Every structure is written in C-alpha cells, then in structure tokens.
Amino acid sequence: MVRITKWALLSAMMILAVTCQPKDDTITLFLAGDSTVADKPYKEGNPEKGWGQVFPLYFEEGVKVENHAVNGRSTKSFKDQGRWDAMLDRVSPGDYVLVEFGHNDSKAHDTTRYAPAYGAYTEHLRQFVLDVRDKKATPVLLTPIVRRLFDEQGSLVETHGDYPDAVRQVAQEMEVILIDLHASTRLMVDQFGQERSKKLFLHIDTMEYAHLQKPIEDDTHLSAYGAFKVADMVVEQLKENTPELTPYFKP
C-alpha cells in the first residue's frame, strides 16, 4: 500500500494549481511597415503621425498593439536590418501581423531599400506570410496608402506603380486577408479634393508651430487627422475580415 503524506499531497496540489493557472490570452496585433504606419515623437508638438500610432486607441482590453514600423523602411531593409526577425520572435499563436510596405521599395536609386514589385517585393511578402503562419498567427497584407499628388487637371496621379497590385496578387495567391488601403485612401483623397485633402497630410503653416522655420508641404506623411482617417479604414476592413476581433473594438 502506498502512503501519501500530507506534504506530498500539498506539493502535488501546489504543482496542479500552478499548471492550471490561466495563460495570458491577450491577442497582440503586430505592425510592420514604414513611416506611414510608424510611431512618431511628440517633441515640440510634432504634427506627423503614422496610422499605427493611433491604432491602439480603437481597442478594448484583451488586445494590445505592438508597432514595429520604422520610417524609411522597405520590405528589403526591414528584413536585412533584422527588424522582421526581432518582431517575429515576439509573435505567439493567435496573434495577428499586419504588413504595409511599398513607399520605399520603389526607390531604385537606393540599393539598400529597392525591391522590384514583381521580384524581391513579392518574394519578401510571401516569406513574411509563411513566417507568420509558422508561428500559428494570422498574416494581414495591406497595400500602401496613396500620395497626395494632383495633376494640372486636378486628377490624382498614381505614384506607386505596380506595388499595390503586387500585394493584391500575393494576398489572392496565398489566401491572405487583404486590407486595400491604396484603394480606400485613393477614394478618400479624391472625395476630399485637391485643397481639402491637404488636411490629411502635412501641410503645416509656421503659425501653427512656433519652432518651424518654414511651412511644411509634405504629401506622403500623415497629419494626426489623416492618421485617424486611415486607422478608421483599417479598423473597418478588419471588422469585415476578422469577425473574431469585433468584440475587442471600442464602440
């Protein structure tokens, strides 16, 4: 007959209690991207914001956002600098990884960043998808937001070439959730029109920020208003494509 002492029983109960502790079931949304996504410093009331900077404000408890986007990065430089692997190490099963590049991949003059749309760019995106799936997480691909560039007739000019379609192609081919920010931001800028659309980007007068030596006229990077408008689009399309996340969005 095996005798079980009270100490052995107590130890077994303690081990059982520890192993039965509920794990942290918080879902993390990771963001990989460039300056249109990245967090920006608040120093001197910096007017520039990435949509990823305001994105956490849309969620209730149970979801957290880790923004790994960095100014000036392409799929190539983000990977070559080890930023992708560093982020991937933090991804757990059940998490989501949102990937938006394109603004800097097209810079053919810069060998550290250039990734042809139907070459290295799509190869990197495919590998990113495979890497995320290997972690039992969900990849989400986003097309790059438009630049605000109008021609003399007042029509919006396309500046991203084949890159948005390359993302769409990879998403369809690999059955990945697609958030088509290029299409939605193009529609928004068109609807705002040539003058009003300046509010979405960095058109800042020196009267607004005392430290500015001259006005800012930047049609690539987002103002705080623009960042919220783009984040609205990301959230709307996430709700459509990831209904399991819907309970975590603030009303």
KOLDREN-94619 format. One line per 4 residues: number of its first residue (from 1); their letters; for each residue x, y, z of N, C-alpha, C. Coordinates in Angstrom, 3 decimals. Layout:
BEGIN
NUM) a) X/Y/Z/X/Y/Z/X/Y/Z; ...
***
This chain:
BEGIN
1) mvri) 0.835/-1.193/0.000/0.000/0.000/0.000/0.880/1.257/0.000; 0.574/2.170/-0.904/1.360/3.384/-0.990/0.777/4.422/-0.043; 1.643/4.972/0.804/1.207/6.008/1.737/1.520/7.385/1.155; 0.559/8.247/1.208/0.746/9.617/0.716/0.732/10.560/1.914
5) tkwa) 1.867/11.188/2.149/1.940/12.113/3.279/1.219/13.405/2.933; 0.888/14.134/3.967/0.191/15.401/3.724/1.081/16.389/2.974; 2.418/16.269/3.160/3.319/17.177/2.455/3.382/16.840/0.965; 3.392/15.554/0.672/3.381/15.146/-0.738/2.089/15.596/-1.409
9) llsa) 0.974/15.449/-0.648/-0.315/15.860/-1.185/-0.348/17.369/-1.401; 0.219/18.114/-0.448/0.254/19.570/-0.568/1.102/19.997/-1.755; 2.259/19.323/-1.946/3.137/19.653/-3.065/2.441/19.388/-4.391; 1.730/18.264/-4.456/1.021/17.915/-5.685/-0.057/18.940/-5.986
13) mmil) -0.741/19.397/-4.934/-1.790/20.393/-5.119/-1.210/21.724/-5.601; -0.032/22.059/-5.080/0.600/23.317/-5.489/1.039/23.256/-6.946; 1.601/22.109/-7.352/2.016/21.941/-8.749/0.810/22.024/-9.658; -0.285/21.367/-9.250/-1.502/21.384/-10.044/-2.060/22.794/-10.167
17) avtc) -1.984/23.543/-9.082/-2.503/24.903/-9.085/-1.725/25.782/-10.053; -0.389/25.596/-10.076/0.447/26.389/-10.964/0.184/26.039/-12.418; 0.135/24.710/-12.705/-0.060/24.279/-14.089/-1.445/24.617/-14.607; -2.391/24.818/-13.699/-3.756/25.134/-14.114/-4.040/26.634/-14.171
21) qpkd) -3.008/27.434/-13.872/-3.201/28.881/-13.943/-3.583/29.276/-15.362; -4.592/30.099/-15.549/-4.954/30.507/-16.904/-3.834/31.313/-17.541; -3.506/31.014/-18.823/-2.450/31.750/-19.501/-2.984/33.108/-19.952; -2.069/34.004/-20.192/-2.449/35.323/-20.688/-3.013/35.149/-22.093
25) dtit) -4.304/35.414/-22.253/-4.929/35.198/-23.554/-5.099/36.499/-24.339; -4.309/37.499/-23.975/-4.344/38.759/-24.715/-3.861/38.540/-26.139; -4.602/39.056/-27.099/-4.216/38.981/-28.506/-3.354/40.196/-28.827; -2.252/39.967/-29.527/-1.393/41.072/-29.937/-1.465/41.258/-31.441
29) lfla) -1.655/42.510/-31.852/-1.604/42.874/-33.264/-0.265/43.552/-33.508; 0.578/42.915/-34.304/1.894/43.452/-34.623/1.810/44.230/-35.938; 2.493/45.368/-35.991/2.511/46.187/-37.201/3.932/46.255/-37.737; 4.100/45.903/-39.007/5.384/46.035/-39.698/5.166/46.962/-40.879
33) gdst) 5.987/48.007/-40.987/5.754/48.944/-42.066/6.742/50.091/-42.075; 6.362/51.151/-42.774/7.228/52.315/-42.965/6.683/53.526/-42.207; 7.068/54.710/-42.640/6.719/55.933/-41.909/5.231/56.237/-41.897; 4.467/55.719/-42.848/3.027/55.974/-42.846/2.321/55.206/-41.738
37) vadk) 3.036/54.235/-41.156/2.491/53.395/-40.078/3.134/53.726/-38.731; 4.375/54.154/-38.743/5.221/54.215/-37.550/4.764/55.227/-36.499; 5.173/54.966/-35.253/5.017/55.930/-34.165/5.995/57.086/-34.385; 5.548/58.282/-34.112/6.400/59.472/-34.277/6.595/60.164/-32.930
41) pyke) 7.752/60.809/-32.724/7.980/61.505/-31.454/7.012/62.668/-31.284; 6.730/62.987/-30.032/5.820/64.089/-29.724/6.565/65.401/-29.467; 7.881/65.381/-29.573/8.705/66.548/-29.281/8.230/67.771/-30.066; 8.089/68.876/-29.370/7.683/70.174/-29.941/6.357/70.072/-30.696
45) gnpe) 5.477/69.212/-30.204/4.179/69.085/-30.839/4.261/68.595/-32.268; 5.183/67.656/-32.527/5.397/67.113/-33.872/4.068/66.804/-34.565; 3.787/67.439/-35.713/2.484/67.252/-36.366/2.347/65.915/-37.097; 3.479/65.227/-37.349/3.434/63.984/-38.130/3.012/62.790/-37.273
49) kgwg) 2.115/61.972/-37.820/1.670/60.758/-37.140/1.555/59.627/-38.153; 1.860/58.411/-37.708/1.561/57.235/-38.506/0.221/56.686/-38.054; -0.505/56.002/-38.957/-1.812/55.488/-38.523/-1.657/54.432/-37.423; -0.506/53.755/-37.396/-0.271/52.769/-36.345/-0.127/53.379/-34.967
53) qvfp) 0.208/54.664/-34.927/0.385/55.366/-33.650/-0.941/55.551/-32.930; -2.015/55.751/-33.684/-3.333/55.958/-33.071/-4.155/54.668/-33.033; -3.702/53.647/-33.732/-4.423/52.384/-33.857/-4.792/51.755/-32.507; -3.911/51.768/-31.489/-4.265/51.139/-30.201/-5.489/51.762/-29.541
57) lyfe) -5.809/52.999/-29.867/-6.934/53.691/-29.236/-8.285/53.092/-29.612; -8.317/52.216/-30.598/-9.560/51.639/-31.084/-9.955/50.353/-30.349; -9.102/49.870/-29.451/-9.336/48.558/-28.859/-9.677/48.601/-27.379; -10.526/47.660/-26.995/-10.819/47.414/-25.586/-9.701/46.541/-25.007
61) egvk) -9.822/46.207/-23.715/-8.885/45.273/-23.106/-9.006/43.917/-23.784; -7.900/43.200/-23.828/-7.887/41.896/-24.476/-7.097/41.897/-25.762; -6.821/43.109/-26.271/-5.992/43.263/-27.458/-4.952/44.345/-27.186; -3.726/44.061/-27.544/-2.698/45.102/-27.489/-2.034/45.207/-28.859
65) venh) -1.452/46.361/-29.125/-0.807/46.626/-30.414/0.676/46.871/-30.173; 1.507/46.194/-30.954/2.947/46.453/-30.946/3.321/46.995/-32.319; 3.730/48.249/-32.355/4.053/48.898/-33.619/5.563/48.826/-33.856; 5.969/47.988/-34.804/7.384/47.832/-35.140/7.763/48.576/-36.420
69) avng) 6.824/49.338/-36.981/7.096/50.095/-38.204/8.138/51.181/-37.937; 8.953/51.459/-38.948/10.037/52.433/-38.811/10.116/53.288/-40.076; 10.365/54.568/-39.886/10.498/55.485/-41.028/11.511/54.968/-42.049; 11.185/55.115/-43.313/12.148/54.868/-44.381/12.409/53.425/-44.729
73) rstk) 11.675/52.501/-44.136/11.978/51.095/-44.385/11.163/50.527/-45.539; 11.772/49.573/-46.218/11.117/48.799/-47.265/11.056/47.351/-46.785; 10.428/46.481/-47.561/10.441/45.061/-47.181/11.888/44.577/-47.072; 12.729/45.042/-47.985/14.131/44.608/-48.007/14.903/45.091/-46.786
77) sfkd) 14.872/46.400/-46.524/15.667/46.927/-45.408/15.112/46.481/-44.061; 13.787/46.336/-43.954/13.193/45.872/-42.701/13.683/44.463/-42.389; 13.801/43.650/-43.425/14.280/42.276/-43.261/15.786/42.248/-43.043; 16.544/42.980/-43.883/18.005/42.945/-43.812/18.539/43.476/-42.490
81) qgrw) 17.831/44.420/-41.890/18.280/45.000/-40.623/17.895/44.153/-39.408; 17.254/43.016/-39.658/16.877/42.121/-38.566/15.607/42.516/-37.846; 14.919/43.531/-38.342/13.711/44.003/-37.666/12.566/42.988/-37.791; 12.478/42.343/-38.933/11.420/41.337/-39.101/11.616/40.177/-38.130
85) daml) 12.823/39.644/-38.056/13.086/38.509/-37.171/12.893/38.889/-35.703; 13.308/40.105/-35.338/13.143/40.557/-33.950/11.668/40.633/-33.585; 10.840/41.119/-34.514/9.408/41.188/-34.259/8.801/39.789/-34.217; 9.214/38.952/-35.172/8.652/37.604/-35.278/8.896/36.794/-34.009
89) drvs) 10.019/37.019/-33.360/10.328/36.304/-32.118/9.295/36.578/-31.028; 8.575/37.664/-31.131/7.600/38.053/-30.118/6.182/37.573/-30.451; 5.988/37.031/-31.648/4.669/36.605/-32.102/4.313/35.245/-31.508; 3.071/35.119/-31.024/2.576/33.881/-30.428/1.360/33.379/-31.209
93) pgdy) 1.030/32.106/-31.059/-0.183/31.583/-31.707/-1.410/32.429/-31.349; -2.221/32.725/-32.345/-3.423/33.524/-32.122/-3.236/35.005/-32.343; -1.988/35.444/-32.516/-1.720/36.858/-32.780/-1.978/37.187/-34.254; -1.883/38.471/-34.580/-2.052/38.946/-35.952/-0.854/39.819/-36.315
97) vlve) -0.418/39.735/-37.568/0.698/40.558/-38.034/0.250/41.305/-39.290; 0.179/42.642/-39.179/-0.245/43.495/-40.286/0.990/44.080/-40.955; 1.088/43.903/-42.275/2.289/44.284/-43.018/1.932/45.293/-44.107; 2.522/46.496/-44.038/2.302/47.511/-45.081/3.623/48.163/-45.487
101) fghn) 4.068/47.840/-46.693/5.255/48.466/-47.269/4.935/48.895/-48.706; 5.885/49.567/-49.341/5.711/49.958/-50.733/6.274/51.333/-51.056; 6.176/52.271/-50.116/6.660/53.623/-50.380/8.155/53.643/-50.684; 8.918/52.809/-50.002/10.372/52.854/-50.141/10.940/51.717/-50.984
105) dska) 10.154/50.669/-51.184/10.605/49.563/-52.030/10.839/50.024/-53.465; 10.140/51.062/-53.875/10.206/51.519/-55.266/11.407/52.424/-55.556; 12.231/52.722/-54.551/13.333/53.675/-54.729/14.530/52.984/-55.372; 14.505/52.926/-56.712/15.502/52.169/-57.475/16.918/52.696/-57.284
109) hdtt) 17.069/53.958/-56.896/18.397/54.550/-56.708/19.064/54.092/-55.414; 18.314/53.447/-54.544/18.824/53.058/-53.226/18.880/51.535/-53.125; 20.079/50.983/-53.254/20.224/49.524/-53.264/19.918/48.883/-51.917; 19.923/49.672/-50.846/19.621/49.108/-49.529/18.123/48.917/-49.316
113) ryap) 17.312/49.583/-50.165/15.862/49.520/-49.977/15.097/48.993/-51.192; 15.659/49.111/-52.368/14.921/48.788/-53.585/14.552/47.315/-53.657; 13.270/47.073/-53.923/12.754/45.716/-54.109/11.715/45.780/-55.223; 12.048/45.315/-56.431/11.109/45.385/-57.556/9.764/44.761/-57.216
117) ayga) 8.701/45.385/-57.701/7.346/44.971/-57.326/7.087/43.493/-57.572; 7.423/43.023/-58.776/7.193/41.616/-59.106/8.472/40.801/-59.006; 9.325/41.203/-58.065/10.561/40.489/-57.789/10.724/40.329/-56.294; 11.718/41.034/-55.752/12.028/40.895/-54.327/10.867/41.304/-53.423
121) yteh) 10.094/42.301/-53.856/8.965/42.770/-53.036/7.961/41.640/-52.788; 7.509/40.991/-53.846/6.552/39.893/-53.672/7.206/38.697/-52.977; 8.487/38.470/-53.238/9.184/37.369/-52.555/9.215/37.610/-51.050; 9.515/38.843/-50.664/9.542/39.169/-49.235/8.148/39.000/-48.617
125) lrqf) 7.124/39.491/-49.296/5.768/39.376/-48.764/5.368/37.909/-48.586; 5.684/37.083/-49.578/5.373/35.650/-49.464/6.078/35.030/-48.264; 7.353/35.389/-48.084/8.097/34.830/-46.950/7.531/35.335/-45.627; 7.140/36.605/-45.575/6.524/37.137/-44.356/5.267/36.334/-44.003
129) vldv) 4.451/36.050/-45.012/3.220/35.278/-44.778/3.550/33.894/-44.226; 4.514/33.218/-44.839/4.904/31.883/-44.384/5.454/31.928/-42.959; 6.266/32.943/-42.676/6.851/33.066/-41.330/5.767/33.228/-40.272; 4.787/34.069/-40.557/3.709/34.315/-39.589/2.872/33.050/-39.396
133) rdkk) 2.578/32.376/-40.468/1.792/31.136/-40.360/2.547/30.053/-39.608; 3.864/30.034/-39.754/4.671/29.073/-38.989/4.542/29.309/-37.491; 4.245/30.549/-37.116/4.064/30.895/-35.700/2.620/30.679/-35.243; 1.801/30.100/-36.129/0.372/29.859/-35.840/-0.370/31.174/-35.582
137) atpv) 0.088/32.211/-36.275/-0.551/33.528/-36.188/-1.164/33.857/-37.549; -1.869/34.977/-37.606/-2.603/35.353/-38.829/-1.938/36.531/-39.516; -1.474/36.347/-40.767/-0.916/37.472/-41.520/-2.018/38.304/-42.166; -1.795/39.605/-42.248/-2.707/40.522/-42.929/-1.845/41.429/-43.801
141) lltp) -2.115/41.457/-45.097/-1.351/42.310/-46.009/-2.132/43.580/-46.317; -1.416/44.709/-46.348/-2.030/45.997/-46.644/-1.325/46.632/-47.822; -2.085/47.160/-48.760/-1.484/47.944/-49.841/-1.089/49.312/-49.294; -0.057/49.948/-49.882/0.395/51.254/-49.368/-0.636/52.350/-49.606
145) ivrr) -0.690/53.294/-48.674/-1.600/54.433/-48.848/-1.103/55.306/-50.006; -2.007/56.069/-50.599/-1.625/56.917/-51.734/-0.822/58.124/-51.264; -0.084/58.684/-52.207/0.495/60.011/-52.005/-0.500/61.036/-52.561; -0.462/62.215/-51.996/-1.343/63.282/-52.482/-0.612/64.037/-53.596
149) lfde) -0.894/63.668/-54.836/-0.285/64.340/-55.982/-1.343/64.508/-57.062; -1.663/65.760/-57.345/-2.664/66.075/-58.355/-1.992/66.664/-59.595; -2.551/66.358/-60.770/-2.024/66.945/-61.996/-2.698/68.298/-62.258; -2.368/68.911/-63.370/-2.889/70.249/-63.676/-4.400/70.254/-63.881
153) qgsl) -4.948/69.102/-64.205/-6.397/69.000/-64.398/-7.130/68.686/-63.096; -6.364/68.550/-61.992/-6.975/68.271/-60.699/-7.261/66.810/-60.462; -6.628/65.926/-61.254/-6.814/64.484/-61.071/-5.669/63.914/-60.250; -5.980/62.950/-59.394/-4.968/62.332/-58.553/-4.050/61.465/-59.399
157) veth) -2.748/61.640/-59.227/-1.747/60.919/-60.012/-1.295/59.673/-59.249; -1.200/58.550/-59.948/-0.718/57.308/-59.337/0.801/57.357/-59.193; 1.308/57.090/-57.985/2.756/57.146/-57.745/3.352/55.812/-57.312; 2.517/54.811/-57.070/3.029/53.532/-56.544/3.205/52.446/-57.595
161) gdyp) 2.919/52.747/-58.832/3.170/51.792/-59.896/2.509/50.442/-59.653; 3.308/49.374/-59.786/2.789/48.007/-59.673/2.680/47.506/-58.231; 3.151/48.275/-57.277/3.238/47.762/-55.899/1.883/47.392/-55.285; 0.851/48.226/-55.403/-0.443/47.817/-54.840/-0.976/46.523/-55.460
165) davr) -0.861/46.392/-56.782/-1.336/45.173/-57.432/-0.501/43.966/-57.032; 0.781/44.176/-56.777/1.638/43.074/-56.336/1.162/42.530/-54.987; 0.768/43.435/-54.087/0.244/42.995/-52.786/-1.059/42.215/-52.982; -1.934/42.739/-53.817/-3.210/42.065/-54.078/-2.980/40.666/-54.649
169) qvaq) -2.004/40.564/-55.523/-1.709/39.275/-56.144/-1.247/38.254/-55.114; -0.336/38.670/-54.227/0.164/37.763/-53.188/-0.966/37.361/-52.243; -1.806/38.327/-51.879/-2.930/38.034/-50.977/-3.873/37.010/-51.586; -4.165/37.166/-52.869/-5.070/36.225/-53.537/-4.420/34.858/-53.682
173) emev) -3.184/34.853/-54.089/-2.441/33.611/-54.316/-2.311/32.788/-53.035; -2.050/33.457/-51.912/-1.790/32.752/-50.660/-2.990/32.761/-49.713; -4.114/33.292/-50.207/-5.357/33.347/-49.429/-5.132/34.050/-48.093; -4.608/35.267/-48.205/-4.299/36.093/-47.043/-5.333/37.215/-46.956
177) ilid) -5.680/37.612/-45.741/-6.544/38.767/-45.546/-5.874/39.991/-46.157; -6.617/40.725/-46.966/-6.105/41.930/-47.616/-6.876/43.148/-47.137; -6.141/44.173/-46.727/-6.718/45.480/-46.449/-6.193/46.419/-47.525; -7.063/46.811/-48.430/-6.649/47.582/-49.588/-6.673/49.078/-49.285
181) lhas) -5.651/49.510/-48.545/-5.564/50.932/-48.176/-5.303/51.816/-49.387; -4.654/51.270/-50.389/-4.400/52.077/-51.584/-5.725/52.493/-52.223; -6.628/51.524/-52.368/-7.928/51.828/-52.980/-8.746/52.765/-52.102; -8.781/52.508/-50.799/-9.639/53.305/-49.917/-9.089/54.711/-49.703
185) trlm) -7.750/54.852/-49.597/-7.200/56.198/-49.434/-7.286/56.988/-50.740; -7.178/56.312/-51.868/-7.342/56.993/-53.150/-8.754/57.574/-53.270; -9.734/56.769/-52.885/-11.121/57.243/-52.927/-11.312/58.427/-51.991; -10.732/58.332/-50.787/-10.881/59.412/-49.816/-10.238/60.706/-50.315
189) vdqf) -9.022/60.634/-50.821/-8.337/61.833/-51.295/-9.083/62.440/-52.481; -9.587/61.583/-53.369/-10.398/62.065/-54.485/-11.629/62.819/-53.988; -12.304/62.235/-53.000/-13.520/62.849/-52.469/-13.226/64.152/-51.731; -12.101/64.212/-51.041/-11.724/65.434/-50.342/-11.389/66.546/-51.334
193) gqer) -10.776/66.164/-52.448/-10.399/67.141/-53.449/-9.020/67.736/-53.202; -8.557/68.502/-54.151/-7.184/68.994/-54.146/-6.855/69.874/-52.937; -7.757/70.719/-52.547/-7.465/71.641/-51.442/-7.734/71.005/-50.076; -8.920/70.445/-49.918/-9.298/69.904/-48.609/-8.431/68.715/-48.201
197) skkl) -7.906/67.966/-49.166/-7.095/66.787/-48.858/-5.768/67.138/-48.198; -5.380/68.403/-48.236/-4.158/68.828/-47.543/-4.258/68.552/-46.052; -5.463/68.540/-45.506/-5.662/68.282/-44.076/-5.190/66.879/-43.679; -5.207/65.970/-44.634/-4.843/64.577/-44.351/-3.339/64.397/-44.250
201) flhi) -2.597/65.284/-44.887/-1.148/65.179/-44.960/-0.507/66.360/-44.232; 0.783/66.500/-44.378/1.490/67.524/-43.607/1.614/68.831/-44.386; 0.562/69.587/-44.348/0.582/70.949/-44.879/0.421/71.863/-43.668; 1.543/72.280/-43.128/1.567/72.975/-41.842/2.169/74.361/-41.999
205) dtme) 1.466/75.356/-41.549/1.946/76.736/-41.601/2.777/77.038/-40.357; 3.703/77.977/-40.490/4.565/78.341/-39.359/3.773/78.902/-38.188; 2.587/79.437/-38.441/1.757/79.968/-37.363/1.272/78.862/-36.433; 1.224/77.619/-36.919/0.717/76.502/-36.117/1.764/75.950/-35.155
209) yahl) 3.038/76.043/-35.541/4.130/75.535/-34.712/5.239/76.572/-34.680; 5.477/77.129/-33.501/6.404/78.251/-33.368/7.833/77.896/-33.784; 8.228/76.613/-33.649/9.609/76.238/-33.936/9.884/76.072/-35.427; 8.851/76.068/-36.261/9.048/75.869/-37.693/9.675/77.108/-38.335
213) qkpi) 10.716/76.878/-39.131/11.380/77.977/-39.828/10.672/78.297/-41.144; 9.994/77.293/-41.690/9.253/77.487/-42.939/8.088/76.503/-42.967; 7.076/76.774/-43.768/5.917/75.868/-43.822/6.322/74.477/-44.306; 5.553/73.486/-43.879/5.752/72.114/-44.341/4.727/71.812/-45.430
217) eddt) 5.206/71.254/-46.529/4.322/70.793/-47.596/4.748/69.374/-47.957; 4.169/68.418/-47.283/4.551/67.010/-47.397/3.301/66.209/-47.763; 3.296/65.610/-48.940/2.130/64.886/-49.426/2.255/63.369/-49.295; 3.211/62.925/-48.492/3.401/61.491/-48.249/3.002/61.116/-46.829
221) hlsa) 3.429/61.938/-45.868/3.227/61.601/-44.455/1.935/62.212/-43.915; 1.394/61.537/-42.916/0.060/61.875/-42.426/0.075/62.876/-41.279; -0.916/63.734/-41.274/-1.205/64.563/-40.107/-1.932/63.702/-39.085; -2.170/64.244/-37.899/-2.942/63.491/-36.899/-4.335/63.171/-37.442
225) ygaf) -4.936/64.121/-38.098/-6.259/63.912/-38.696/-6.208/62.792/-39.738; -5.208/62.838/-40.605/-5.054/61.806/-41.616/-4.796/60.439/-41.011; -3.996/60.395/-39.941/-3.699/59.113/-39.285/-4.974/58.472/-38.748; -5.841/59.279/-38.145/-7.101/58.735/-37.640/-8.008/58.273/-38.781
229) kvad) -8.028/59.021/-39.874/-8.872/58.634/-41.003/-8.413/57.310/-41.600; -7.094/57.109/-41.706/-6.581/55.843/-42.237/-6.811/54.718/-41.237; -6.599/54.989/-39.955/-6.867/53.966/-38.935/-8.335/53.548/-38.959; -9.235/54.510/-39.205/-10.657/54.176/-39.359/-10.851/53.128/-40.452
233) mvve) -10.137/53.300/-41.555/-10.252/52.371/-42.679/-9.720/50.985/-42.322; -8.589/50.955/-41.630/-8.008/49.675/-41.222/-8.989/48.932/-40.315; -9.554/49.639/-39.364/-10.498/49.022/-38.426/-11.740/48.524/-39.161; -12.276/49.341/-40.059/-13.472/48.951/-40.803/-13.234/47.662/-41.590
237) qlke) -12.071/47.575/-42.253/-11.781/46.391/-43.057/-11.397/45.196/-42.192; -10.828/45.437/-41.033/-10.565/44.334/-40.100/-11.874/43.734/-39.595; -12.831/44.579/-39.299/-14.131/44.090/-38.835/-14.789/43.202/-39.886; -14.609/43.564/-41.153/-15.201/42.781/-42.241/-14.511/41.437/-42.419
241) ntpe) -13.191/41.416/-42.182/-12.407/40.223/-42.492/-12.029/39.373/-41.290; -12.114/39.945/-40.094/-11.761/39.192/-38.887/-12.866/39.382/-37.846; -14.018/38.773/-38.073/-15.139/38.957/-37.142/-14.812/38.533/-35.711; -13.817/37.650/-35.562/-13.431/37.215/-34.221/-12.837/38.347/-33.395
245) ltpy) -12.376/39.411/-34.057/-11.821/40.564/-33.340/-12.874/41.604/-32.997; -14.042/41.498/-33.606/-15.084/42.523/-33.436/-15.394/42.851/-31.974; -15.478/41.854/-31.081/-15.804/42.188/-29.674/-14.761/43.058/-28.994; -13.566/43.139/-29.559/-12.487/43.883/-28.920/-12.423/45.342/-29.360
249) fkp) -13.204/45.711/-30.362/-13.185/47.106/-30.809/-14.088/47.965/-29.935; -13.619/49.154/-29.647/-14.438/50.082/-28.887/-15.631/50.517/-29.728; -16.771/50.747/-29.083/-17.965/51.171/-29.837/-17.784/52.578/-30.406
***
